[in-house]
Amino acid sequence: MAALAACTQTKAPPSRAEQMAELPAEACGDGRVADLMGKRWNESMRAATLARAGAKTLRVIAPGMAVTMDYRVDRLNIETDAAGTITRIRCG
């Protein structure tokens, strides 16, 4: 029996694409806060935005700001223009 066990195939861990496919389409809740588009961002909005979205983290990205390229499905990204108006909301 031990010889047969050694011949069994082990399943490879899922690829990054497979892992992403298993996650809910809106893991960061970007659709739940889409109504913020066009509004001016204020840090006092952070806690309420996180709660509404259900995201684990929130990152506000201003023009020219350096950001990491890592993709986190549970992170909400809010992009603003130079005046602080929200121009894009997305997961990542």
SULPE-V641891 format. One record per helix or strand of 3 or more residues. SS is the DSSP state (helix for helix, strand for strand). FROM is the first residue (numbers start at 1). LEN is the number of residues. If there is no record, write none. Layout:
ss=<SS | SS>
from=<FROM | FROM>
len=<LEN | LEN>
This chain:
ss=<helix | helix | helix | helix | strand | strand | strand>
from=<2 | 16 | 30 | 43 | 57 | 75 | 85>
len=<6 | 7 | 7 | 11 | 5 | 6 | 7>
